[in-house]
Amino acid sequence: MGILLVQIYVDDIIFGSTNKELCDKFSNFMLGKFEMSMMGELTFFLGLQVKQLKDETFISQTKYTRDLMKKFGMEDKCSMKIPMNTSVKMDINADGKAVDQTRYRALIGSLLYLTTSRPDITFAVGVCARFQPAPKESHLTAAKRILRYLKGCQEVSLWYPKEGRFKMIGYSDSDYAGCRVDRKSTSGTCQMLGNRLVSWFSKKQNSIATSTAEAEYIAVGSCCAQVLWMRHQLRDYDIEENETPIMCDNTSAIAITQNPVLHSRTKHIDVRYHFIRDHVEKKDITLEYISIDKQLADIFTNPLCESRFEELKNELGLIELS
């Protein structure tokens, strides 16, 4: 028979099914009950452009990106290869020249919305967003660099192929004391269904980690929570996941989940992060080691050189359509 999926946002509805007859029956039912119009195959929804082909689907915000270039006067500026300079460390810059807060916040807000389909700018936008209370000229320059990067790759889309395995896998990474302002670390995680990127985030941690292992363990906790939520969602579609692997490049963080005794490395870690160990014991997840050169979440925690940045973009399924 198949399944029918329906998504409602205010007065917009999108729906799809594995059986075309179900789509036809649902559309006829809705037209009979409500005054509404059918727009046909999904191509645009809440600012997201959707291109559906026989064996693959692409999601992008190309039009929105072009509008950003016009709105902030970047049409005549030269483009950049990476969104953040690897040699610049963002700081409060108390002695720097202040800029218009309203315009800076408008720029950051616009870029944050663009991260819906552009995971490649998530880390850079997150760092710039930290300085919204008192932005300086150096912060505005960093934010405009993101626009200059986007100018050179406006056609980038997230690629979702039809074929391929459908096994969930999580990637978890963290820098250590990367924020120059308060020395907090940044967690970065992403979740894949086979080779399809479906979820990601980059966020400064709430507390100060006193070791690399602690920073990594906190990041793994965030990744674990997201994986468990996604597994509940998949269960609604009759897809059962067992022992979802979370890839971590820190052996100490992995060892913490395997040690039932709280030794000196873990006594200062908040109790809320120890739910990871419970789920490892229940075989809901497994923590597995991955080398840093294969860690996809690295793009969400650090500014990267051009070659490494492009490599991870390709691995995440970010493709530039001509």
C-alpha positions, 0 to 999 in steps of 0.5 A: 500500500505504501506510506503517506507523509504530510508536512504542514507549516501554517497554511503551506502543506507538502506531502509525498508517498511511495504510492502515487495513488495515495498522493492523488487520493489525499489531494482530492480529499483536501480539495474537497474539504478546504478551499486550496490550490495544488501547486504540483510537484514540490520545487520551492518551500519556505525558501528552500529550492527542491530539484527532483530527478529520477535517481536523486534530489537536490536541496538549495537556497540559491535564490536566497543567496543571490538576494543576500548578495544584492541586499548587502552590496556584495555583487561587485566584490571578489569571491573567497575560497573558504568562509573563514581565515585560518590564521585569524582568531576572533576576539572581543576586540574592545579597542576596535571600531564599532559598527552598526549593530542593527545591520550586523545583526541583520547580516548574521540573522540572514546567514543563520537562515542560510545554514539550513542548506549550507553546512559549509558555513555553519561554523563560521556563522556561529563564530561571528554570531557570538559578537552581536552584542557589540560588533566591531569592524573586524567582526563585520569583515569576518562576516562579509568574508562569508558572503564573499565565499558564498558569492563564488559558490551560489549554486551549491546544493545538498545531494540526496541520491536514491540508491545506497545504504540507509544506515545511520551514522553519527560523527562527533568532534570538538575543538578545545578551548577554542573561544578566545573570549571565555575559553569554551570549546565548540561541539560539532556533530553531523548525522548521515543516512548512508551517504546522505547528510540529514542533520548537523550543528556547530555550537559553543559548549555551555560550560568550560571543559578542563581537558580535551577528553571532556570537551570531546565527551560533551560533544559526543553527548550532544550527538548521542541525543540527536541520534536517539531523536532521529531513531524515534523519527525513523521508527514512525516510518517502520525503520528500525536502527540498532547500535548506531555508530558514533565516530569520535577521534578521541580515544579518551572520550571513548574509554570513558564510556567503557569504564564503569568507575569514575576516575580522575578524568571524569569526576568533574564532568556533569552527570547529564553527559553520563547517559551516553554510557547507559545507551552504550550498555543498552546497545543503542549506540556504539562509540567507534574511533575514527582518524582525524583525516576521516572525521566529517564533523571537523568542518563544524569545529575549526576553520580549515585550509582550502584543500581540507575544506573542499574535501569535507564539502564533497564528503558531506554531499555538497555539490555545485550545480551549473 
